[in-house]
Amino acid sequence: MPKLAQREQQVGAFQVMHLVGEAQRLMAEGADVIHLEVGEPDFPTPPQVVAAAVESMQSGQTFYTPSSGLRGLQQALQGFYQRRYGLAIAPERFVLTPGASGALQVVLSLMLDAGQEILLPEPGYPCNRHISRLLNISTRCAPLAADQGFDLTAAWLAQHWRPETRALLVSSPANPTGKVLDRARLSVLAEWCREHDAHLLVDEIYHGLVNDAERTPSVLEVDPQAWVVNSFSKYFGMTGWRLGWAVVPPYAVEAANRLVQNLFLAPPTMSQHAALRALDADMGEVYEQRRQAFRQRRDVLLSGLQRLGFQCPAGGQGAFYLYVDVSHTGLSAWDFSARLLQEAHVATTPGDDFGGAAPERYVRFAYTCDTPRLEEALTRLAGFLERTC
């Protein structure tokens, strides 16, 4: 039997999928499992957006689009960035892709050759390192300090940057910590990369989901030459539609078009027509109501966890995650999550997948269910702790 390529060994499976499978087994047996492990909003796609997709399909809009996306959708993104960030970005710089993962593949392929190094702060989204390694990019993962709130600082850059480092990939708001990079911090990162003639790539897929401020600044506000990946999945509630985008520098537009032609041919047509409606200005009220709901959930879950003795170094500034230190229970993150699921039917995500320093201390809680379910989860957790600790 022919052997598989060695590069597939660089792509690890999500360890949490074992727990997801166990949760599904328990549910099949009739257990009431509360899902705090799910990394997607529980709000469905707004009906106005669904209706726009249905109308487009019924009118025959089911053919390929231009490889980088509908011109009208690129222009709609241009208007969205003008309203939200005050930025004037040429529409051709928006490259539509099948999900943010597709955008990440495109951008990494354009930025770096095989063997060149990218610096990734951790804890972080595991696909960032997996996709980088699949492209034979040298991946340097460096831990952020929990006692500094997982903050990205100039001192951290100075400690972990090497002469061969050619790119920096960061996320704001971050998965799993929820850390948000403010304008001053983004300026520090942008200036560092300019001084070192390196690429700066920011994952902004949780933009709009921020708890302690009215909005999250885009890196493009401080560095027009930076690269951005984003998605309709999280803020817009369109996870299953598989549509993302990259914002590429002007000098990369032609190359990006060639790449998406060969990788994807075109993004999903019906998803693009849905996204056109999602970007209409009148939809802002819907998304703001959802943001407020997430903030209320964050407050309930965070205060409840703190009452039970847990520490959350980053405080849940954005996205819909709390990254919590469980070491005071005497259990590793994996054992904590496995036993909490089995004994209390509450599903969480251990920190093993996210890397960083001492991931065995941390568990990610997603507040992607309504407040009564979060309160029930806290009640179950309290009972679990009484029996365990």
C-alpha positions in Angstrom: 0.0 0.0 0.0 1.5 3.4 -0.9 2.3 5.6 2.0 0.6 8.9 2.8 2.6 12.1 2.5 4.5 13.0 5.7 3.0 16.5 5.8 -0.3 15.0 7.1 1.5 14.0 10.3 2.0 17.7 10.9 -1.8 18.2 11.2 -3.1 17.0 14.6 -6.6 16.1 15.4 -8.6 18.2 17.9 -8.3 16.3 21.1 -11.6 17.7 22.3 -13.4 15.7 19.6 -13.2 12.7 21.9 -15.2 14.6 24.5 -17.6 15.8 21.8 -18.3 12.2 20.8 -18.8 11.2 24.4 -21.3 14.1 24.9 -23.2 12.8 21.8 -23.2 9.3 23.3 -24.6 10.6 26.6 -27.3 12.6 24.8 -28.3 9.5 22.7 -28.8 7.7 26.0 -31.1 10.5 27.2 -28.8 12.7 29.2 -29.4 16.5 29.3 -25.9 17.7 28.3 -25.2 21.5 28.6 -22.8 22.4 25.8 -20.2 25.0 26.9 -17.6 23.5 24.5 -19.2 24.6 21.2 -17.3 27.3 19.3 -20.2 28.7 17.4 -23.1 31.0 18.3 -26.4 29.4 19.3 -28.3 32.2 17.5 -29.5 31.0 14.0 -28.9 32.9 10.9 -31.3 35.9 10.8 -34.4 35.1 8.8 -33.8 38.2 6.5 -30.5 36.6 5.5 -32.0 33.2 4.9 -34.7 34.7 2.8 -32.2 36.5 0.6 -30.4 33.2 -0.1 -33.7 31.5 -1.0 -34.7 34.3 -3.3 -31.3 34.2 -5.1 -31.6 30.5 -5.7 -35.2 30.7 -6.8 -34.2 33.4 -9.3 -31.5 31.2 -10.8 -28.5 32.6 -9.1 -26.8 29.2 -8.7 -23.8 29.5 -11.0 -20.1 30.3 -10.4 -19.3 33.8 -9.4 -15.9 35.6 -10.0 -13.2 33.8 -8.2 -12.7 36.5 -5.6 -16.4 36.9 -5.1 -19.3 39.0 -6.4 -18.3 42.5 -7.1 -21.4 43.7 -5.3 -20.3 41.8 -2.2 -16.8 43.3 -2.3 -18.5 46.7 -2.6 -20.7 45.9 0.4 -17.7 44.9 2.4 -16.1 48.2 1.4 -19.2 50.0 2.8 -19.2 47.9 6.0 -15.5 48.8 6.7 -16.3 52.5 6.0 -19.2 52.5 8.5 -17.6 50.4 11.2 -13.9 51.5 11.0 -13.9 54.7 9.0 -11.7 53.1 6.4 -11.7 53.6 2.7 -10.6 50.2 1.2 -10.7 49.5 -2.5 -13.3 46.7 -3.1 -10.8 44.5 -5.1 -8.8 44.1 -1.9 -11.6 42.0 -0.4 -11.1 38.3 -1.4 -14.0 36.1 -0.6 -13.2 32.5 0.3 -14.9 29.3 1.6 -14.7 30.2 5.3 -11.9 32.0 7.2 -9.9 28.8 6.9 -9.8 29.3 3.2 -8.7 32.9 3.6 -6.0 31.8 6.0 -4.7 29.3 3.4 -4.6 32.0 0.7 -2.9 34.6 2.9 -0.2 32.2 4.3 0.5 31.0 0.8 1.1 34.5 -0.4 3.1 35.7 2.6 5.6 32.9 3.1 7.6 30.3 1.2 8.2 26.8 2.6 10.7 26.9 5.4 10.2 30.6 6.3 9.1 31.2 9.9 5.9 32.5 11.3 5.5 33.5 15.0 2.3 32.4 16.7 1.3 33.4 20.3 -0.3 30.7 22.3 -2.8 29.7 23.7 -4.3 30.1 20.3 -6.6 28.5 17.6 -4.9 25.2 16.7 -5.7 25.4 13.0 -3.3 28.4 12.7 -0.3 26.2 13.3 -1.8 23.2 11.5 -2.5 25.0 8.3 1.0 26.7 8.5 2.7 23.4 8.8 0.6 21.9 6.0 2.1 24.6 3.8 5.6 23.6 5.1 6.0 27.0 6.9 8.2 26.9 9.9 5.9 27.5 12.8 7.3 29.0 16.0 4.8 28.9 18.8 5.5 31.0 21.9 3.6 31.2 25.1 1.8 34.2 26.5 2.0 34.8 30.2 -1.2 34.1 32.2 -0.1 36.4 35.0 -0.1 39.3 32.4 -3.6 38.4 31.2 -2.2 36.7 28.0 -1.2 40.2 26.8 0.9 40.7 23.7 3.7 43.2 24.5 6.8 44.6 22.9 8.8 42.6 25.5 7.2 39.4 24.4 8.1 40.2 20.8 11.7 41.0 21.7 12.0 37.7 23.6 10.6 35.4 20.9 11.4 37.1 17.6 14.3 35.7 15.7 16.2 37.0 12.7 14.6 34.4 10.5 11.0 35.3 11.6 9.1 36.7 8.6 5.6 37.0 9.8 3.4 37.4 12.9 -0.1 36.0 13.2 -2.3 37.2 16.1 -6.1 37.2 16.8 -8.3 39.8 18.2 -10.6 39.0 19.9 -8.7 35.8 20.6 -9.7 32.2 20.8 -9.6 30.7 23.5 -8.8 33.7 25.8 -11.2 36.4 24.5 -8.3 38.8 24.7 -8.9 42.0 22.7 -6.0 44.1 21.2 -6.7 47.8 21.5 -5.4 50.4 19.1 -2.2 51.1 21.1 -1.3 47.4 21.2 -2.0 46.9 17.5 0.2 49.9 16.8 3.1 48.3 18.7 2.7 45.1 16.7 2.5 47.0 13.4 5.6 49.1 14.1 7.6 46.1 15.1 6.7 44.2 11.9 7.6 47.3 9.8 10.9 47.7 11.5 11.7 44.0 10.9 10.4 43.9 7.3 7.9 41.2 8.3 4.2 40.5 7.5 1.5 41.2 10.1 -1.6 39.0 9.8 -4.6 39.5 12.2 -7.4 37.1 12.6 -10.5 39.3 13.1 -13.2 36.7 12.9 -14.7 37.6 16.3 -14.9 41.3 15.5 -18.1 42.8 16.7 -18.3 40.4 19.6 -16.7 42.6 22.3 -17.9 43.0 25.9 -16.0 45.8 27.5 -16.0 48.4 24.7 -18.3 49.6 21.9 -16.1 48.2 19.2 -12.9 46.4 18.4 -10.3 48.4 16.3 -9.1 46.7 13.1 -5.4 46.5 12.5 -6.0 48.2 9.2 -6.7 51.4 11.1 -3.0 51.5 12.2 -1.4 49.6 9.3 -3.0 49.8 5.8 -0.5 47.1 4.6 -1.4 44.5 7.2 -3.3 41.3 6.2 -6.7 40.4 7.7 -8.8 37.3 7.7 -12.4 37.4 8.7 -15.6 35.4 8.4 -19.4 35.6 8.3 -19.5 32.8 10.8 -19.4 34.3 14.3 -20.7 37.9 14.4 -23.1 37.3 11.5 -24.3 33.9 12.8 -23.6 32.1 9.5 -21.3 29.2 10.5 -22.8 26.7 8.2 -22.7 28.9 5.1 -18.9 28.6 4.9 -18.0 32.1 3.7 -15.0 34.2 4.8 -12.8 36.9 3.4 -9.3 38.2 3.4 -8.2 41.8 3.1 -5.0 41.8 1.2 -2.5 44.7 0.5 -2.9 46.3 -2.9 0.3 44.7 -4.2 -1.2 41.2 -3.5 -4.5 41.6 -5.2 -3.5 40.1 -8.5 -1.7 37.2 -6.9 -4.6 36.5 -4.6 -7.0 36.3 -7.5 -4.7 33.7 -9.2 -4.5 31.7 -6.1 -8.2 31.5 -5.3 -8.9 30.6 -9.0 -6.8 27.5 -8.5 -7.7 26.6 -4.9 -11.5 27.2 -4.8 -12.6 28.3 -8.2 -15.2 30.5 -6.5 -16.9 30.9 -3.1 -20.4 29.4 -2.6 -22.8 31.5 -4.7 -25.9 31.3 -2.4 -23.8 32.1 0.6 -22.6 35.3 -1.1 -26.1 36.4 -1.8 -27.0 35.8 1.8 -24.0 37.8 2.9 -25.1 40.8 0.8 -28.2 41.0 3.0 -26.2 40.4 6.2 -24.1 43.5 5.4 -27.1 45.8 4.9 -26.9 48.7 7.4 -30.4 47.9 8.8 -29.2 44.5 10.1 -26.9 46.2 12.6 -29.7 46.3 15.2 -30.0 42.5 15.1 -26.3 42.0 15.6 -26.2 44.6 18.4 -28.9 42.8 20.3 -27.0 39.5 20.0 -23.8 41.2 21.2 -25.6 42.6 24.2 -27.0 39.1 24.9 -23.4 37.6 24.8 -22.2 40.3 27.2 -24.9 39.5 29.7 -24.1 35.8 29.4 -20.4 36.6 29.9 -21.2 38.5 33.1 -23.3 35.7 34.5 -20.8 32.9 33.7 -17.7 34.9 34.8 -19.2 36.0 38.1 -20.5 32.5 38.8 -17.1 30.9 38.0 -15.3 33.4 40.2 -17.7 32.7 43.1 -16.7 29.1 42.8 -13.0 30.0 43.1 -11.9 29.9 39.5 -9.6 32.5 37.9 -10.0 33.9 34.4 -6.8 35.7 33.5 -8.1 37.5 30.4 -11.6 38.3 31.8 -13.5 37.5 28.6 -13.1 40.8 26.8 -14.5 39.5 23.6 -15.6 36.5 21.4 -17.7 34.2 23.5 -15.1 32.4 25.6 -13.7 32.3 29.1 -10.3 30.6 29.5 -10.3 29.4 33.1 -7.6 28.1 35.4 -8.9 24.9 37.0 -5.7 23.8 38.7 -7.0 24.5 42.2 -9.4 21.5 41.8 -6.4 19.2 41.8 -7.4 17.9 38.3 -5.7 18.4 35.0 -7.8 20.2 32.4 -8.5 17.0 30.6 -9.6 15.1 33.7 -11.7 18.1 34.8 -13.5 18.2 31.5 -13.9 14.5 31.2 -15.3 14.1 34.7 -17.5 17.2 34.5 -19.1 15.7 31.4 -19.5 12.2 32.8 -20.7 13.3 36.3 -22.5 16.5 35.8 -23.3 16.4 32.0 -21.6 19.8 31.3 -19.3 19.8 28.3 -16.2 22.1 28.2 -13.0 22.2 26.2 -9.7 21.4 27.9 -6.7 23.6 27.1 -4.6 20.9 25.5 -5.6 21.8 21.9 -4.7 25.5 22.4 -1.0 25.1 23.4 0.9 27.7 25.4 2.4 27.4 28.9 0.7 24.8 31.1 -2.3 24.1 28.9 -3.2 21.3 31.4 -4.3 24.1 33.8 -6.9 25.7 31.6 -10.4 24.9 30.4 -12.4 27.0 27.8 -16.0 27.7 28.7 -18.1 29.0 25.8 -21.2 31.0 26.7 -23.1 29.9 23.6 -26.3 29.0 25.3 -28.9 31.1 27.1 -28.7 32.5 30.6 -30.9 29.8 32.3 -28.7 27.1 30.8 -25.6 28.9 32.0 -27.0 29.2 35.5 -27.9 25.5 35.5 -24.4 24.7 34.4 -23.0 26.7 37.3 -25.3 24.8 39.7 -24.1 21.5 38.3 -20.5 22.6 38.5 -20.9 23.6 42.1 -22.2 20.2 43.0 -19.4 18.6 41.0 -16.8 20.6 43.0 -18.5 19.6 46.3 -18.2 15.9 45.4 -14.7 16.2 43.9 -12.6 18.8 45.8 
